Amino acid sequence: MRNILIAAGFAVLAVPVIAGHHEEAEAEDPAAVWQRDMVDYGNHAYAGRQRAILKIDDAVYLDEGETAWLARHEDSRTHFLWTLEEPAAFVLSISYDGETAPMLVPGTTEADDLIRAAVASMGVDVPGLGLEYDMLRYHETHESYDIEPGVELTAHQAQLRPGVTGLRATVFNQNHPAAANFEGLRFYDYNPELVIEAAFTPLEEFAPEVFQTSRGWYKEFHHVGNATFSVGGETLEMPLYGFTTDPDEVTDMSAFFTDAGAGHETYGVGRYLDVELEAGSFPPATVTLDFNYAYNPNCARSSYYNCPYAEYDIPVAIRAGEMIPEGDGAAH
């Protein structure tokens, strides 16, 4: 459930950490695959890639009909900040009308002042752009606008609360010191004993369930079934969630959980674990729960995300996967 591309639509977490194995890597040592797919790529996603989490200058969430203005702020680096009230000077503004994200750039001519930036997941076409739009250095992929060298704006749909879809506009700065100073995520050593084959029981009807989020909002997921397994002498029935109410559309499921190490070894508000399925294979008789791929929500290191809090507690320590960030000794 991790993706940062605009075309992802309703992305849960918006982080591109691979939560599974490469097909060509089936014969490889599982620990080596995990090192590459989880640890190495996870660190790259946080600080190395163009749209890395720690390169975010600011992000804003807009309801339909709302507008945000991006203003420049100078500190130890070039910094951009969103505001919901029009400032005296701004770099650009972006609105959300439910279908598109109109963007206004000061100083453009009357013919050029409103540019329809498509929300790509809705398939809205963008008109052909001429030289008059060069000030935006518009990407032909329709995925972002270059504000200035090294600084780009992206926008995509996001669930703001149950039944309500809004817009999330994010500014990425390639010179962000948080990315430059990043020392890496913390992980337990690979633990083959926490790769567990669990029995899976689907629900006859997918029940909607609402979670509180890190921004004080709420998000809705659909409880699609339960994984039954034993660990540390405990027999557990862990709920798995998806986005859809249609069993034929279930291609991945996620668990949100805490464990006995929460708050001192693992992140206090919980970790996530994804289970990928082949299209049309739902419901599976069993699912593989590889806790080495358990990861922290983005809000463990960034305030710019809207992460659901875990509600299911595993009463034993799950010493596999991502650990609590350095210096974070208590639940948030």
C-alpha positions as a Markdown table, in Angstrom:
| # | Residue | x | y | z |
|---|---|---|---|---|
| 1 | Met | 0.0 | 0.0 | 0.0 |
| 2 | Arg | 2.9 | 2.3 | -0.4 |
| 3 | Asn | 3.2 | 4.6 | -3.3 |
| 4 | Ile | 4.1 | 8.2 | -4.0 |
| 5 | Leu | 3.1 | 8.6 | -7.6 |
| 6 | Ile | 0.1 | 10.9 | -8.4 |
| 7 | Ala | -1.4 | 8.0 | -10.4 |
| 8 | Ala | -1.6 | 6.0 | -7.2 |
| 9 | Gly | -4.9 | 7.7 | -6.3 |
| 10 | Phe | -5.9 | 6.6 | -2.8 |
| 11 | Ala | -2.4 | 5.9 | -1.5 |
| 12 | Val | -2.3 | 4.9 | 2.2 |
| 13 | Leu | 1.1 | 5.8 | 3.2 |
| 14 | Ala | 2.8 | 7.3 | 0.1 |
| 15 | Val | 6.1 | 5.7 | 0.6 |
| 16 | Pro | 7.7 | 3.4 | -2.0 |
| 17 | Val | 9.2 | 0.7 | 0.3 |
| 18 | Ile | 9.0 | -2.7 | -1.4 |
| 19 | Ala | 7.2 | -5.0 | 0.9 |
| 20 | Gly | 7.9 | -8.3 | -0.9 |
| 21 | His | 10.4 | -10.2 | -2.9 |
| 22 | His | 11.5 | -9.7 | -6.5 |
| 23 | Glu | 10.5 | -12.5 | -8.8 |
| 24 | Glu | 14.0 | -13.0 | -10.0 |
| 25 | Ala | 15.2 | -13.3 | -6.4 |
| 26 | Glu | 13.3 | -16.4 | -5.4 |
| 27 | Ala | 16.5 | -18.5 | -5.2 |
| 28 | Glu | 18.4 | -15.8 | -3.3 |
| 29 | Asp | 19.2 | -15.9 | 0.4 |
| 30 | Pro | 16.0 | -14.4 | 2.1 |
| 31 | Ala | 18.2 | -12.2 | 4.4 |
| 32 | Ala | 20.0 | -10.7 | 1.3 |
| 33 | Val | 16.7 | -10.0 | -0.4 |
| 34 | Trp | 15.4 | -8.4 | 2.7 |
| 35 | Gln | 18.5 | -6.2 | 3.0 |
| 36 | Arg | 18.1 | -5.0 | -0.5 |
| 37 | Asp | 14.3 | -4.6 | -0.7 |
| 38 | Met | 13.6 | -3.4 | 2.8 |
| 39 | Val | 16.7 | -1.8 | 4.3 |
| 40 | Asp | 18.6 | -0.4 | 1.3 |
| 41 | Tyr | 15.6 | 0.7 | -0.6 |
| 42 | Gly | 13.9 | 2.0 | 2.6 |
| 43 | Asn | 16.8 | 4.3 | 3.3 |
| 44 | His | 16.7 | 5.4 | -0.3 |
| 45 | Ala | 13.0 | 6.2 | 0.0 |
| 46 | Tyr | 13.6 | 8.3 | 3.0 |
| 47 | Ala | 16.5 | 10.4 | 1.8 |
| 48 | Gly | 17.9 | 9.3 | -1.6 |
| 49 | Arg | 15.1 | 9.4 | -4.2 |
| 50 | Gln | 13.9 | 12.6 | -5.9 |
| 51 | Arg | 10.7 | 12.6 | -3.9 |
| 52 | Ala | 12.1 | 11.3 | -0.6 |
| 53 | Ile | 10.2 | 11.7 | 2.6 |
| 54 | Leu | 12.9 | 13.8 | 4.3 |
| 55 | Lys | 13.1 | 16.2 | 1.3 |
| 56 | Ile | 9.6 | 17.6 | 1.9 |
| 57 | Asp | 9.6 | 21.3 | 2.6 |
| 58 | Asp | 5.9 | 21.3 | 3.3 |
| 59 | Ala | 2.6 | 19.6 | 2.5 |
| 60 | Val | -1.0 | 20.7 | 2.6 |
| 61 | Tyr | -4.3 | 18.8 | 2.5 |
| 62 | Leu | -7.3 | 20.5 | 0.8 |
| 63 | Asp | -11.0 | 19.9 | 0.9 |
| 64 | Glu | -13.0 | 20.5 | -2.2 |
| 65 | Gly | -13.3 | 24.2 | -2.7 |
| 66 | Glu | -10.2 | 25.1 | -0.6 |
| 67 | Thr | -7.2 | 27.0 | -1.8 |
| 68 | Ala | -3.6 | 27.1 | -0.4 |
| 69 | Trp | -0.8 | 29.6 | -1.1 |
| 70 | Leu | 2.8 | 28.7 | -1.2 |
| 71 | Ala | 5.1 | 31.4 | 0.3 |
| 72 | Arg | 8.9 | 31.6 | 0.4 |
| 73 | His | 10.6 | 31.6 | 3.8 |
| 74 | Glu | 14.4 | 32.0 | 4.2 |
| 75 | Asp | 16.3 | 30.3 | 6.9 |
| 76 | Ser | 19.4 | 28.1 | 6.6 |
| 77 | Arg | 18.0 | 27.0 | 3.2 |
| 78 | Thr | 15.4 | 28.0 | 0.8 |
| 79 | His | 12.2 | 27.0 | 2.5 |
| 80 | Phe | 8.6 | 27.0 | 1.2 |
| 81 | Leu | 5.5 | 27.0 | 3.4 |
| 82 | Trp | 1.8 | 26.5 | 2.7 |
| 83 | Thr | -0.8 | 28.8 | 4.2 |
| 84 | Leu | -4.6 | 28.7 | 3.9 |
| 85 | Glu | -4.8 | 32.5 | 4.1 |
| 86 | Glu | -3.5 | 34.6 | 1.1 |
| 87 | Pro | -0.3 | 36.3 | 2.0 |
| 88 | Ala | 1.0 | 39.6 | 0.7 |
| 89 | Ala | 3.5 | 37.7 | -1.6 |
| 90 | Phe | 3.4 | 34.1 | -2.7 |
| 91 | Val | 5.0 | 31.8 | -5.2 |
| 92 | Leu | 1.9 | 30.1 | -6.4 |
| 93 | Ser | -1.5 | 29.0 | -5.2 |
| 94 | Ile | -3.3 | 25.7 | -5.8 |
| 95 | Ser | -7.0 | 24.9 | -5.4 |
| 96 | Tyr | -9.1 | 21.7 | -5.4 |
| 97 | Asp | -12.4 | 21.6 | -7.2 |
| 98 | Gly | -13.0 | 17.9 | -6.9 |
| 99 | Glu | -11.8 | 17.0 | -10.4 |
| 100 | Thr | -8.7 | 19.2 | -11.1 |
| 101 | Ala | -6.2 | 21.2 | -9.2 |
| 102 | Pro | -6.1 | 24.8 | -10.7 |
| 103 | Met | -2.8 | 26.5 | -10.1 |
| 104 | Leu | -2.2 | 30.3 | -10.2 |
| 105 | Val | 1.2 | 31.8 | -10.6 |
| 106 | Pro | 1.6 | 35.6 | -9.9 |
| 107 | Gly | 2.7 | 37.7 | -12.8 |
| 108 | Thr | 1.3 | 35.6 | -15.6 |
| 109 | Thr | -0.8 | 37.2 | -18.4 |
| 110 | Glu | -4.6 | 36.9 | -18.3 |
| 111 | Ala | -4.5 | 34.1 | -20.8 |
| 112 | Asp | -1.9 | 32.1 | -18.8 |
| 113 | Asp | -2.8 | 32.8 | -15.2 |
| 114 | Leu | -4.9 | 29.6 | -14.6 |
| 115 | Ile | -3.3 | 26.3 | -15.5 |
| 116 | Arg | -5.3 | 23.1 | -15.1 |
| 117 | Ala | -2.9 | 20.6 | -13.5 |
| 118 | Ala | -4.5 | 17.2 | -13.9 |
| 119 | Val | -5.2 | 14.9 | -11.0 |
| 120 | Ala | -3.7 | 12.0 | -13.0 |
| 121 | Ser | -5.6 | 9.3 | -11.1 |
| 122 | Met | -8.8 | 10.7 | -12.5 |
| 123 | Gly | -7.6 | 10.7 | -16.1 |
| 124 | Val | -8.1 | 14.4 | -16.6 |
| 125 | Asp | -6.3 | 15.7 | -19.7 |
| 126 | Val | -3.9 | 18.6 | -19.6 |
| 127 | Pro | -4.0 | 21.0 | -22.5 |
| 128 | Gly | -0.9 | 21.3 | -24.7 |
| 129 | Leu | 1.5 | 23.7 | -23.1 |
| 130 | Gly | 3.5 | 26.3 | -25.1 |
| 131 | Leu | 6.5 | 28.5 | -24.3 |
| 132 | Glu | 4.4 | 30.8 | -22.2 |
| 133 | Tyr | 4.4 | 28.1 | -19.5 |
| 134 | Asp | 8.2 | 27.8 | -19.4 |
| 135 | Met | 8.3 | 29.6 | -16.1 |
| 136 | Leu | 6.8 | 26.5 | -14.5 |
| 137 | Arg | 9.2 | 24.1 | -16.3 |
| 138 | Tyr | 6.3 | 21.7 | -16.5 |
| 139 | His | 7.1 | 17.9 | -16.5 |
| 140 | Glu | 5.7 | 16.1 | -19.5 |
| 141 | Thr | 4.8 | 13.2 | -17.2 |
| 142 | His | 2.1 | 15.5 | -15.7 |
| 143 | Glu | 3.3 | 14.4 | -12.3 |
| 144 | Ser | 4.9 | 17.6 | -11.0 |
| 145 | Tyr | 5.8 | 21.2 | -11.5 |
| 146 | Asp | 9.4 | 22.5 | -11.1 |
| 147 | Ile | 9.1 | 25.6 | -9.0 |
| 148 | Glu | 12.8 | 26.3 | -9.3 |
| 149 | Pro | 15.8 | 24.1 | -9.8 |
| 150 | Gly | 15.8 | 21.4 | -7.2 |
| 151 | Val | 12.3 | 22.2 | -5.9 |
| 152 | Glu | 9.1 | 20.6 | -7.3 |
| 153 | Leu | 5.4 | 20.5 | -6.5 |
| 154 | Thr | 3.3 | 17.3 | -6.7 |
| 155 | Ala | -0.4 | 16.8 | -6.1 |
| 156 | His | -2.6 | 13.8 | -5.8 |
| 157 | Gln | -5.8 | 12.6 | -4.2 |
| 158 | Ala | -5.9 | 11.6 | -0.6 |
| 159 | Gln | -8.6 | 10.4 | 1.8 |
| 160 | Leu | -9.1 | 13.2 | 4.4 |
| 161 | Arg | -11.8 | 11.3 | 6.4 |
| 162 | Pro | -14.2 | 8.5 | 5.8 |
| 163 | Gly | -16.0 | 9.1 | 2.5 |
| 164 | Val | -14.2 | 12.4 | 1.7 |
| 165 | Thr | -11.4 | 12.6 | -0.8 |
| 166 | Gly | -9.3 | 15.8 | -1.0 |
| 167 | Leu | -6.0 | 16.9 | -2.5 |
| 168 | Arg | -2.5 | 16.6 | -1.0 |
| 169 | Ala | 0.0 | 19.1 | -2.4 |
| 170 | Thr | 3.6 | 18.5 | -1.5 |
| 171 | Val | 6.8 | 20.6 | -2.1 |
| 172 | Phe | 10.1 | 18.6 | -2.4 |
| 173 | Asn | 13.4 | 20.3 | -1.9 |
| 174 | Gln | 16.5 | 18.4 | -3.1 |
| 175 | Asn | 18.7 | 20.5 | -0.7 |
| 176 | His | 16.7 | 19.7 | 2.4 |
| 177 | Pro | 19.1 | 19.3 | 5.3 |
| 178 | Ala | 17.0 | 16.5 | 6.9 |
| 179 | Ala | 17.8 | 14.3 | 3.9 |
| 180 | Ala | 21.4 | 15.3 | 3.9 |
| 181 | Asn | 21.9 | 14.5 | 7.6 |
| 182 | Phe | 19.9 | 11.3 | 7.5 |
| 183 | Glu | 21.8 | 8.4 | 9.2 |
| 184 | Gly | 19.4 | 5.6 | 8.2 |
| 185 | Leu | 16.5 | 3.7 | 9.5 |
| 186 | Arg | 16.9 | 1.2 | 12.4 |
| 187 | Phe | 16.1 | -2.5 | 11.9 |
| 188 | Tyr | 16.3 | -5.7 | 13.9 |
| 189 | Asp | 18.5 | -8.3 | 12.4 |
| 190 | Tyr | 16.8 | -10.6 | 9.9 |
| 191 | Asn | 14.8 | -13.2 | 11.9 |
| 192 | Pro | 13.7 | -16.2 | 9.9 |
| 193 | Glu | 11.5 | -17.5 | 12.8 |
| 194 | Leu | 9.2 | -14.5 | 12.3 |
| 195 | Val | 8.3 | -15.5 | 8.7 |
| 196 | Ile | 5.0 | -17.1 | 9.6 |
| 197 | Glu | 2.5 | -19.0 | 7.5 |
| 198 | Ala | -1.0 | -18.0 | 8.9 |
| 199 | Ala | -4.4 | -19.4 | 8.1 |
| 200 | Phe | -6.6 | -16.8 | 6.5 |
| 201 | Thr | -10.4 | -16.5 | 7.2 |
| 202 | Pro | -12.2 | -13.9 | 4.9 |
| 203 | Leu | -15.2 | -12.0 | 6.1 |
| 204 | Glu | -18.5 | -12.7 | 4.3 |
| 205 | Glu | -19.0 | -8.9 | 4.1 |
| 206 | Phe | -16.1 | -6.4 | 4.3 |
| 207 | Ala | -16.8 | -4.3 | 7.3 |
| 208 | Pro | -15.7 | -0.6 | 7.2 |
| 209 | Glu | -13.5 | 0.4 | 10.1 |
| 210 | Val | -12.4 | 3.9 | 11.1 |
| 211 | Phe | -9.0 | 4.7 | 12.5 |
| 212 | Gln | -7.7 | 7.9 | 14.2 |
| 213 | Thr | -4.7 | 9.4 | 12.4 |
| 214 | Ser | -1.6 | 11.2 | 13.3 |
| 215 | Arg | -3.1 | 14.6 | 12.2 |
| 216 | Gly | -6.1 | 14.1 | 14.5 |
| 217 | Trp | -8.3 | 13.1 | 11.6 |
| 218 | Tyr | -9.9 | 9.7 | 10.7 |
| 219 | Lys | -9.4 | 7.2 | 7.9 |
| 220 | Glu | -11.6 | 4.4 | 6.8 |
| 221 | Phe | -10.4 | 0.9 | 5.7 |
| 222 | His | -12.3 | -2.3 | 5.0 |
| 223 | His | -11.7 | -5.3 | 7.3 |
| 224 | Val | -11.4 | -8.1 | 4.7 |
| 225 | Gly | -10.4 | -11.0 | 6.9 |
| 226 | Asn | -8.2 | -12.4 | 9.7 |
| 227 | Ala | -4.9 | -14.1 | 9.9 |
| 228 | Thr | -4.6 | -16.8 | 12.6 |
| 229 | Phe | -1.2 | -17.8 | 13.8 |
| 230 | Ser | 0.9 | -18.5 | 16.9 |
| 231 | Val | 3.9 | -16.5 | 18.1 |
| 232 | Gly | 5.7 | -16.4 | 21.5 |
| 233 | Gly | 3.2 | -18.9 | 22.9 |
| 234 | Glu | 0.2 | -16.8 | 22.0 |
| 235 | Thr | -2.4 | -17.8 | 19.4 |
| 236 | Leu | -3.6 | -14.6 | 17.6 |
| 237 | Glu | -6.2 | -13.6 | 15.1 |
| 238 | Met | -4.9 | -10.4 | 13.5 |
| 239 | Pro | -7.2 | -8.4 | 11.3 |
| 240 | Leu | -6.2 | -7.5 | 7.7 |
| 241 | Tyr | -7.5 | -4.5 | 5.9 |
| 242 | Gly | -8.0 | -3.2 | 2.3 |
| 243 | Phe | -9.6 | -0.4 | 0.4 |
| 244 | Thr | -12.3 | -2.2 | -1.5 |
| 245 | Thr | -15.6 | -3.8 | -0.8 |
| 246 | Asp | -15.3 | -6.1 | -3.8 |
| 247 | Pro | -13.4 | -9.4 | -3.1 |
| 248 | Asp | -12.4 | -9.6 | -6.8 |
| 249 | Glu | -10.5 | -6.4 | -6.4 |
| 250 | Val | -8.4 | -7.4 | -3.4 |
| 251 | Thr | -4.7 | -7.6 | -4.5 |
| 252 | Asp | -3.1 | -6.6 | -1.2 |
| 253 | Met | -4.0 | -6.4 | 2.5 |
| 254 | Ser | -2.4 | -4.6 | 5.4 |
| 255 | Ala | -2.1 | -5.1 | 9.2 |
| 256 | Phe | -1.7 | -2.3 | 11.6 |
| 257 | Phe | -0.3 | -3.5 | 14.9 |
| 258 | Thr | 1.6 | -2.7 | 18.1 |
| 259 | Asp | 3.6 | -5.3 | 20.1 |
| 260 | Ala | 5.1 | -5.6 | 23.6 |
| 261 | Gly | 8.1 | -3.5 | 22.5 |
| 262 | Ala | 6.0 | -0.5 | 21.5 |
| 263 | Gly | 7.3 | 2.8 | 22.9 |
| 264 | His | 10.8 | 1.6 | 23.6 |
| 265 | Glu | 12.0 | -0.9 | 20.9 |
| 266 | Thr | 9.3 | -0.3 | 18.3 |
| 267 | Tyr | 7.3 | 2.7 | 17.2 |
| 268 | Gly | 4.7 | 3.6 | 19.9 |
| 269 | Val | 1.7 | 4.1 | 17.6 |
| 270 | Gly | 2.3 | 0.9 | 15.7 |
| 271 | Arg | 3.8 | -0.6 | 12.6 |
| 272 | Tyr | 2.3 | -1.8 | 9.3 |
| 273 | Leu | 2.7 | -5.1 | 7.5 |
| 274 | Asp | 1.6 | -5.6 | 3.9 |
| 275 | Val | 0.5 | -8.9 | 2.3 |
| 276 | Glu | 0.5 | -9.0 | -1.5 |
| 277 | Leu | -1.9 | -11.3 | -3.5 |
| 278 | Glu | -2.1 | -12.3 | -7.1 |
| 279 | Ala | -5.0 | -10.8 | -8.9 |
| 280 | Gly | -8.1 | -13.0 | -8.6 |
| 281 | Ser | -6.6 | -15.2 | -5.8 |
| 282 | Phe | -8.7 | -13.8 | -2.9 |
| 283 | Pro | -9.5 | -15.4 | -0.6 |
| 284 | Pro | -6.3 | -17.3 | 0.0 |
| 285 | Ala | -6.3 | -20.3 | 2.3 |
| 286 | Thr | -3.1 | -19.0 | 4.0 |
| 287 | Val | -1.0 | -15.8 | 4.0 |
| 288 | Thr | 2.7 | -15.3 | 4.7 |
| 289 | Leu | 3.3 | -12.8 | 7.5 |
| 290 | Asp | 7.0 | -11.9 | 7.1 |
| 291 | Phe | 7.5 | -9.6 | 10.1 |
| 292 | Asn | 10.9 | -8.7 | 8.8 |
| 293 | Tyr | 9.0 | -6.4 | 6.5 |
| 294 | Ala | 7.1 | -4.6 | 9.2 |
| 295 | Tyr | 7.6 | -0.9 | 8.8 |
| 296 | Asn | 6.9 | 2.3 | 10.6 |
| 297 | Pro | 4.3 | 4.7 | 9.2 |
| 298 | Asn | 5.8 | 7.8 | 7.5 |
| 299 | Cys | 4.7 | 10.0 | 10.4 |
| 300 | Ala | 7.4 | 8.3 | 12.6 |
| 301 | Arg | 9.9 | 10.7 | 10.9 |
| 302 | Ser | 7.8 | 13.3 | 9.1 |
| 303 | Ser | 4.8 | 15.4 | 10.2 |
| 304 | Tyr | 3.6 | 15.8 | 6.6 |
| 305 | Tyr | 1.6 | 12.6 | 6.5 |
| 306 | Asn | -1.8 | 11.4 | 7.7 |
| 307 | Cys | -1.1 | 7.9 | 9.2 |
| 308 | Pro | -3.7 | 5.7 | 10.9 |
| 309 | Tyr | -2.9 | 4.6 | 14.4 |
| 310 | Ala | -2.7 | 0.8 | 15.0 |
| 311 | Glu | -5.4 | -0.6 | 17.2 |
| 312 | Tyr | -4.5 | -4.3 | 17.3 |
| 313 | Asp | -1.9 | -5.3 | 19.9 |
| 314 | Ile | 0.3 | -8.4 | 19.8 |
| 315 | Pro | 1.1 | -9.1 | 23.5 |
| 316 | Val | 4.6 | -10.4 | 22.8 |
| 317 | Ala | 7.7 | -8.6 | 21.4 |
| 318 | Ile | 8.0 | -8.9 | 17.6 |
| 319 | Arg | 11.7 | -8.4 | 17.2 |
| 320 | Ala | 11.8 | -8.1 | 13.4 |
| 321 | Gly | 11.4 | -5.3 | 10.9 |
| 322 | Glu | 11.8 | -1.6 | 11.5 |
| 323 | Met | 12.6 | -0.3 | 15.0 |
| 324 | Ile | 11.7 | 2.9 | 16.7 |
| 325 | Pro | 13.6 | 6.0 | 15.3 |
| 326 | Glu | 16.8 | 7.0 | 17.2 |
| 327 | Gly | 16.0 | 9.3 | 20.1 |
| 328 | Asp | 12.3 | 8.5 | 20.0 |
| 329 | Gly | 11.8 | 6.7 | 23.3 |
| 330 | Ala | 8.0 | 7.0 | 23.7 |
| 331 | Ala | 4.9 | 6.7 | 21.7 |
| 332 | His | 3.7 | 9.7 | 19.8 |
